[in-house]
Amino acid sequence: MLNALATQNAETQILRPIEGPMAWRGDEICRNTDWIYHLNPEEIAELETVGAKFLDDDPDLRTVAVDEYPLTVCRKGLKSWTQDMERGRGFVLVRGLRARHYSDALGAAIFFVIGLNLGNPMRQNEMGDSLIHVVATSDKVITDPGALATRIRDKLNYHSDSSDIVSLLCLRTAKEGGASSLISGATLYNEALRRRPDLAPMMFEPWHYDWRRQDPHATSPTYVTPMCSLVDEVFSVYIGTRLIRTAQEYPEVPRLTSNQIALLDLLDDICRDPGIPLHMDFRPGDMQWVLNYAGLHSRTAFKDYPEPERRRHLLRLWLTSRDKRPTTPGFGRNVVKARNETRGSEVPPEIAKFRITEAVIPRPDHSPS
């Protein structure tokens, strides 16, 4: 069935450049700052008030509903962020939260409430966690066995996450480095099409991705998805060349052809082009909201402070959108279930973290990347 889908998909794609605001270049978009949304005092006050209520109530993160924590003052801003993600450049950086004045728990509560108002928070691993900590606890590099992107200081490869929307909240910055980097998926495809029109059609075919490298508790070594989808004139990407390459370590995965390897090399070369990515330095309280279908993200290497309490620390949310995006069947990491589809009852109670007061404390074990 996958081969039939691949053939049909490749034959029906119109091999033409993707146009519109989602097709941007970093060396052009960095000339302005209209991708930064500055919270006003009224919006900050509402977020702090509702966040404090959320923290006091400490509801079950699997079942809490948006009607319980509505944001009225922020409604206009939330609408503009959604527009930016869905119909604009695909991302927005929201600035202004007074993170240095908050406990980590209050910052996490505000972050989760905003997520509730933008979509449905998802479980991000087989432990049932809907809030993931990005904080380095290992000196491994990305190529080391068992290295997890959320736990190391090494530079990351460009990749897509496994939700409709991925967001990061910066609690603390690194001593040096650690910039967040984004690449337009449309620009990546357009460049591949321009440079190698013979290889670009393969981006619409199914590829095997390494699931275990993303989640040590995954129930299967790999999953299968195309890199690109074009349905009803809606273009979407899901790309992670490193995970495609490491999936080759499993003997049951078909070997990559020479043309497939050439395409992976081409995509990596495009990502290394200095004019393609946009790099942004986070400040404490910054929130980055990204439509996964619109682009890839990464991070530069960084040096941390020696004190554990001063280490670079981000929180990550995954959201499913309330409006269904048309995509090719089986597109993306379809093995991951939404929060409202899996209640987490299979997770042992002693390791469950379904309250914000629990979830804000990093697990002693490794979280998935």
N, C-alpha and C positions, 0 to 999 in steps of 0.2 A: 504493500500500500504506500510506503514511504517513497519508493522509486516512482510509482505512478504519480504521486503528488508532486515529486520533484520535477518530473517531465512536464506535467501540466502547468506547474507554476512558472518554470523557466520559459515555456513557449508563450505564455500569455502576458509576460511582462513586456512593457514598452521600454526599450533600452534608451531612455532619454534622461537628461539631467533633471534632478528634482529642484524646483524653484520655490521661492518664497522666503519669509523671514527665518525659517528653520535652517536654511542653507547659509550659514555664516562662516567667516574666517576669523580666527583670533586676532590676527594683525590688523583687522579692520574694526572689529567690535570693541577692541580695547581703547579705541580713540574717544569713546564716550562712556558715560556711566548710567545710561538709562536702563541697564539691567540690574541696577541696585535700587531697591525700594527702602526708603527711610521711614521707619515708624514714627508717627507723631506722638506727642505727650498723652493725648487722649487714648490712642490705641495701646500704648504701653501700660497706662493705668488699668485699662480693661483687662489686658492679658495678665497683669499681676494679680488683679482681684479674682478673676475666674481661675487662674492657676492655683492660688492659695486655697480656694474652695475645693478644687479637685484634689489637692494634696491633703486637706483635712478629711474629705470624704473617703479618699483612698479606695475608689471603686475597682471592681474586677475589670482588668484591661481587656478581657476577651469579650465582654458583653456590654460595656458602657456605651451609651448611645449619645449621638451628637445633640439631641434635644435637651439632654441634661446639662450641657455646658455650651450653650449658644454664645456666639460672639456677634454682637450687634454693631458696636462702634467700628469693629474691624471688618465688617461685611464688605464694604467697598474695596478695601485692600485685598481681601481674600479673593474676590471676584477678579481683580486685575491680575493677581498671581496665577490664577487658573487660566486666564486668557493668555498670559505670557507663556505658560507651559504648553497648553493645548493648541493654540493658534498663532503663537509668536515664535520667539527664538528657542523655546523649549525649556527655559530655566529662569529663575530669579534668585538674587541674593537679597535677603531681608535683613536689615541692619537696625540696631537701636535698642535691643533688649539689654538691660543693665545687669548682665550676668555676674559681674564682680560683686554685686550687692546681694545675689541670691545664694541660697544653698543649692547644691546639685539637685536635690529633690524638687525644689521649686522650679528650677530651670527645666527639669525633665517634665514636670507637670504642665508648665506652659507649652512646651514643645508638643506634648501628646495632645493637649486640647486643640492646638492649631491643626494638628494632623487629623483629628476627628472631624474638624470643620472643612477639611479639604478632600477627605476620602475615608476609606475604611482601613485602619491599621491591620497589618498582616502579621502572622507568625513568621519569623525569619529563619527558624531552624527546627530540627526535630525535638528540641527541648521545649518548644512552645513559646520562646521569647519573642515579644513584639517590640522590645527596645534593646538595641545592641550597642555595646561600648566599643569604641575605636580608641584603644590606648595600648601603647607598646609595652609588652612584658617579656619580650624575647629579643635576642641579638641576632636571630637568624636573618638571612636574606631570602628574597622571594623564590630563589631556585632551590633552597634547601628543602629536604623532605620534611613534611609536616608543617612548613611555614604557613601561617595564616595572615592574610593581608591586614586584618584588624589588630594584629598583635606585634607587628614588626615596624621598623623605621625605614626600611628600604623603599626605593622608588617602586611604584606599582605600574603594571601594564594597563593600557586603556581597556575598559570593559563595560558591559552593561550589567545592571543588577536584575533582580528577579521579580520586580513589582511594576505597577504602572508608574508610580512616583517614588523616588528615593529622596530622602532629606537628611541633612546633617545639621546638628546644632553644635557650635563650638563652645565648650566650657572653658578650656584653657589651650593656649597656643604652645608650639614648640619653642625651644630656645633659639633655633635657627632652622629655616626651611619648612617643609610640610605644606607647600602651597597646593590648593585644590585645582585640578586641571580638567577642563571640559573640551570635547571635540564634537562638532556637529555631525550627526550620523549622515545627514543628507550630503554634506560636503565630503565626507569620507567616501560615500558611494560615488558621488560625482567625479571625484579625483580618480577613483579606481576605473570608472567608465572611460574617462578621458585618456588615462595612461595605458590601460589594457582592456579595450572593449571585448576582447576574446575571453577574458577571465571573469569580468564583472557579472555575467549571468549566473555564475555559480553561487553568488551571494543569496540567490533565491532558492537554493537547494538545501536539503537537510544536512546538518553536520552533527557529529557526536561531541558533546561537551562533558568535561570532567565534573561530576557532581560531588565526589568525595573531597576534592580540593576546596570546595566551597563550604561543605558541611561534613565534618568527620562522622556525623551520625546519620548520614544519608542512607536511605534504604536500598539504593542501587548505585553502582559505580558511575553511570553516565545517564544522560538524557539526550534527546534529539530535537533540534529546531533549525529552521533556516536562519540566516543572518539578517535577511531583509524580507519585508512584506509590503505589498502594494495592493490594497483592496479598496475599491470605490474611490480611487484617487487619493487615498490616505496612505502615506509612506511611513514605515516603522522600521527600526533597527533593533537587533539584539546580537551583539558581537563581543567575543572574548577570545582572541587568537591563542593566548596562552592556554586556556582551558581546552581548546580544541587540540592543541599539540600534546598536552599531558594526558588527554584521553587515550592517546596511542599506547600508553603504558598497559592498558587492559587488553589482553589477548583476544577477547571477543569483539573488539571494535575493528571494523574494516580499516585496512591500511590506507593512508592518504596517498592520492595519486600525485604525480609530479606537477600537474596543473593546480591541484588543490594547495600544495605546498607553495607554489609560486604566488598564488593569490594571498595566502597568509603572509608571506614575505612582503608582498606589495602593500598590504594594509598596514603592516608594522612600519614600513618605510614612510608611508603617508603620515602616520601618527607622529613620526619623528621630525617631520617637516616643521621648522620653527614658526612658520606663518599660520599653521592650521589650528593649534590649541589656543585656548584662553586660560591664563593662569590667574588665580585670585588668592590673595593672602587673607585668611580669616582673622577676625578680631573676636574676642570673647563676646558671646551673644549673637554672633552672625548665624543666620539660618540659610542654607542653600536648598532650594526646592527644584528638582530636576524631573522632567518627564523622561522616563527610561527609553521610550520609543524614539526620542528625538536626538539622543546623543550618548556618547561614551564618557566615562570619567576616570580619573586617575589621581595620583598624588606624587609630589616630588619627595625625595628623601629628606630626612630631617634629623637634627640632633636634639636630644631631650635634656631637660634639667636633671641633675642627679637625684633630687628629692622626689619620691613617688607622688607626693601630693601636688607637685608643680608640673607633672608630665603633660604633654599634649593629650587632650581628652576630648573626643567628640562623641555625641550620641547619634544613632542612626534609626530612622523610621522607614518602613516600607508601607506604602498605601496602595490599595486598589481604588481605581476611579469609580465614581458612581455612574458615570456615563460610559457605556461599553464602547471601546474602540474597535473598529473593524480590522481584523488581522487574519492572516492565513491560519487555518486550523493547526493547533499544536505549536503555535508560535511562542517563543520565550521559554523560560524555565517553568513549563506547565506542570511539573511535578510538585511545585510548591502550592499549598492550599491557602486560601484567604482565611483570615481570622474568624470570619462569621461562618465559614464552612467547617472548620475544625476547632472544636472548643478546647482542645488540649486535655481532655479527660484521660488520655492514654499516658500523659506525663506523670511520673511518680510524684506524689504530693511533697515529698521532702526536697525535691529539686525544682519544684514549680516556682515561677516568679511572675505572678499574675496581678500584683499590686504595684503601684508606682514606688512605694516605699521599699519594696523588695527589688524591683527591676532597676532602680537607680544605683544599686550596689553591684559592681562588676563581679561576674562569676570568677572563682579561683581557677577554674578550668578554662580552656580556650574556647572562645566564641567563634562561629564560622565567619568566613570572609564573604 
